[in-house]
Amino acid sequence: LGIEYQIVGARPMFYPTRWARTHMVIIANIDGRQFLCDCGFGAFGIREPIALDQANQIIQQGYDKFRLLSDDNKNFTLQAFTGDEWASQYGFDLYPHEMVDFMPANFFNSKHPDTIFVQKLLVAMITPNGRKILLDGRLKRIEKGETTFEEYTKEEIPALLEREFGLAG
């Protein structure tokens, strides 16, 4: 696309202890402004790019609300409003990384017993009016700001994955 960018490492912040920078985000430079781009954080990831110069403001994206906190315009924390509170999603700085820097992180996330990807079945999808999040047998639907839950057995999961997420096994 001809857009200047850099990849940076982000530190997930929903674990109970400090975590390594295992998440990759893109900082795109467009018309003299820097934008956080991220299409893969899952449950409460952003829907569209956020300009870094919008730090410390509430940013509405559809029915979702986000904040990009920064005291120095170099270190940032992305927060999402989860219905009743602001929850930190990840932190990052502007130090550029290379793809090879994420190889150990990818291996760690796919193998270490403390990661959510090893502990649980997790599937998340943004919808036009909200999100669907499957965590093990619990499907959380967020539609127009309203949240509902449905429980499924292990045997019902394959049909659910195909019906709700388009994932055929």
Disulfide bonds with the S-S distance in Angstrom:
none
